[in-house]
């Protein structure tokens, strides 16, 4: 069993989809999140929460794994989510999942993102296009993307020049926001996916189509830790 296969099996129960119950029969899946405590605390991207209308924020829910069978079949259930606090500047939000004890959630280990180097192998795992996958008959589908750290950007304003972006060479799709970026060797979280880059379609320039680029951005986990302290 390769490290990646083992790593994914360990990590996947700790990843949730974040959605909104608009009506009794209509769900919208907005992004992803991951467990960082034994008390049901979930980290995700602040922009997921900020895009929700104020009157709908009480309908925020998270979908977590509740059962995994030996044959690989997995069961997911929706649970209420409530915001604890957020850091809009760094696009980080901390949530609490109610009834988390009914899930298989376990906290992921947070690494020291100052030790990350360009060229390090990594992967991210989340729920991109989750609603579309369900509607197309694929059911609940976690998607894994393997990548490397392509560049590390530093804050040019702060005199301390903290790291504020990891640029990776992978396509990040809608719904990956808030999912963890993990070091392939240690299986610890080094960042949180928050941004995807797209360009105007070269095939259909007259249509509002954005073609994905093999460039995406994650917030280094040390920035996220500031929200937890």
URBEL-V209005 format. One record per backbone hydrogen bond with DSSP energy under -1.0 kcal/mol. NH is the residue of the N-H (numbers start at 1). CO is the residue of the C=O. Records with the same first field share a line. If there is no record, write none. Layout:
# URBEL-V209005
NH->CO + CO
This chain:
# URBEL-V209005
6->2
7->3
8->4
9->5
10->6
11->7
12->8
14->11
15->12
16->33
17->63
18->31
19->61
20->28
21->59
22->20 + 26
23->26
28->20
30->18
31->18
32->177
33->16
34->43
35->14
36->41
42->95
43->34
44->93
48->45
50->46
51->47
52->49
56->53
59->56
60->57
61->19
62->79
63->17
64->77
66->75
67->75
69->73
72->69
75->67
77->64
79->62
81->60
82->96
84->94
85->94
87->92
92->87
93->44
94->85
95->42
96->82
97->40
98->80
102->99
103->100
104->65
108->35
111->189
115->112
119->149
120->117
122->147
123->182
124->145
125->180
126->143
129->174
130->127
133->129
134->130
135->131
136->132
137->134
138->133
143->126
145->124
147->122
149->120
150->167
151->167
153->165
155->162
161->158
164->153
165->153
166->218
167->151
168->216
169->148
176->173
178->193
179->176
181->191
182->123
183->188
184->121
187->183
189->109
190->181
191->181
192->219
193->179
194->217
195->217
197->215
199->211
201->209
207->204
209->207
211->199
213->197
215->213
216->168
217->195
218->166
219->192
221->190
223->220
225->221
227->224
229->225
